[in-house]
């Protein structure tokens, strides 16, 4: 649980905008130092499966302290592009995604888990039933954000 989050006015000041602008459809700039911090705040409460993270990352497999693995992901691993260590339900996934079920049946793919890591993550497929709703919400927000960016021109900077 978070213990503190700044008032909207301070957050807006850090972004060089106003609360009114944040409530409008549009684009505001966010300094990368602030964006990284906001992401870390969001990750701090994230449900974390330490065994999945250990198995996904060979370079971390010898680390036995669960809290070190969790801290690594939330402070570094996420920003390195390491996969979210979400629990995968091997029964649910092929039942939910009929194309996966058929591809396994015809031996086009080895396993549901392999499909999820090779393709399903990029397609925002849910690895388990309990992640369907939050993933659907992210798809909705991401789609709206991309539409807004295309209307206002991309503000991507390197």
C-alpha positions in Angstrom: 0.0 0.0 0.0 1.3 3.4 -0.9 2.0 5.8 2.0 2.3 9.0 0.0 1.4 10.4 -3.4 1.9 14.1 -4.2 -1.1 16.5 -4.6 -2.1 16.9 -8.2 -0.8 20.5 -8.3 2.7 19.4 -7.4 2.6 16.5 -9.9 1.4 18.9 -12.6 4.1 21.5 -11.7 6.8 18.7 -12.2 5.4 18.1 -15.6 5.0 21.7 -16.6 1.2 21.6 -16.9 -2.0 22.2 -15.0 -4.6 20.0 -13.5 -7.1 21.3 -16.1 -4.8 20.3 -18.9 -4.5 16.8 -17.4 -8.3 16.4 -17.5 -8.4 17.2 -21.2 -7.7 14.9 -24.1 -4.3 15.8 -25.3 -0.6 15.3 -24.7 1.6 16.5 -21.9 5.3 16.0 -21.5 6.7 14.0 -18.6 10.4 14.3 -17.8 11.9 10.8 -17.8 13.1 11.1 -14.2 9.4 11.6 -13.2 8.1 8.9 -15.5 10.6 6.4 -14.1 9.5 7.3 -10.6 5.8 7.0 -11.4 6.4 3.6 -12.9 8.3 2.5 -9.8 5.4 3.7 -7.7 3.0 1.7 -9.9 5.2 -1.4 -9.7 5.6 -1.2 -5.9 2.2 -2.8 -5.3 2.3 -5.2 -8.2 1.6 -8.8 -7.4 4.8 -10.7 -7.9 5.5 -14.4 -8.5 9.1 -14.8 -7.4 9.3 -18.4 -8.7 8.2 -17.3 -12.2 10.8 -14.5 -12.2 13.5 -16.8 -11.1 12.6 -19.3 -13.8 12.3 -16.6 -16.5 15.8 -15.2 -15.8 18.7 -17.5 -15.8 21.0 -14.8 -14.5 18.9 -14.5 -11.4 18.2 -18.2 -10.8 20.8 -18.7 -8.1 19.4 -15.8 -6.0 17.5 -17.5 -3.2 16.3 -14.3 -1.3 12.8 -13.6 -2.7 12.8 -10.0 -1.6 16.0 -9.4 -3.6 14.4 -10.8 -6.8 11.3 -8.7 -6.3 13.3 -5.6 -5.7 15.4 -6.3 -8.7 12.4 -6.5 -11.0 10.7 -3.4 -9.6 13.9 -1.3 -9.6 15.8 -2.6 -12.6 14.4 -5.6 -14.4 11.2 -3.9 -15.6 13.2 -1.1 -17.1 15.6 -3.6 -18.8 12.5 -5.1 -20.5 12.3 -8.3 -18.4 8.9 -10.0 -18.5 6.3 -9.4 -15.8 6.5 -12.5 -13.6 2.8 -13.3 -13.8 1.4 -16.7 -12.9 0.6 -18.7 -16.0 -2.4 -21.0 -16.1 -1.6 -23.8 -18.6 -5.2 -25.1 -18.5 -6.9 -21.7 -18.9 -4.8 -20.3 -21.7 -5.5 -22.8 -24.5 -9.2 -23.0 -23.4 -9.4 -19.2 -23.6 -7.5 -18.9 -26.9 -8.8 -21.4 -29.4 -6.1 -20.7 -31.9 -3.5 -21.8 -29.3 -5.6 -24.9 -28.5 -5.7 -25.9 -32.2 -1.9 -25.1 -32.7 -1.0 -27.4 -29.8 -3.3 -30.1 -31.1 -1.8 -30.0 -34.6 1.7 -29.6 -33.0 2.4 -26.3 -34.7 3.5 -25.1 -31.2 5.1 -27.0 -28.4 3.1 -25.6 -25.5 0.8 -22.9 -24.4 3.5 -21.4 -22.2 5.9 -21.2 -25.2 3.2 -19.5 -27.2 2.5 -17.0 -24.4 6.2 -16.0 -24.1 6.9 -16.0 -27.9 3.7 -14.2 -29.0 0.9 -14.0 -26.4 2.5 -11.3 -24.3 3.0 -9.0 -27.3 -0.7 -9.6 -28.2 -1.8 -8.7 -24.6 -3.3 -12.1 -24.1 -4.1 -12.9 -20.5 -1.9 -15.7 -18.9 -4.7 -16.5 -16.4 -8.3 -15.6 -15.9 -7.6 -13.2 -13.0 -5.6 -11.0 -15.4 -8.2 -10.7 -18.1 -9.8 -7.5 -16.7 -6.6 -5.5 -15.9 -5.1 -6.4 -19.3 -8.4 -5.4 -21.1 -8.2 -2.0 -19.2 -4.6 -1.5 -20.3 -5.5 -2.3 -24.0 -8.3 0.3 -23.8 -6.1 3.0 -22.3 -3.2 2.3 -24.6 -5.5 2.4 -27.7 -6.9 5.8 -26.6 -3.4 7.1 -25.9 -2.2 6.0 -29.3 -5.2 7.7 -31.0 -4.5 10.9 -29.0 -0.8 10.8 -30.1 -1.8 10.3 -33.7 -4.2 13.3 -33.6 -1.7 15.6 -31.9 1.4 14.3 -33.7 4.0 12.1 -32.0 6.1 13.7 -29.3 8.6 10.9 -29.1 12.1 11.9 -28.2 15.3 9.8 -28.0 
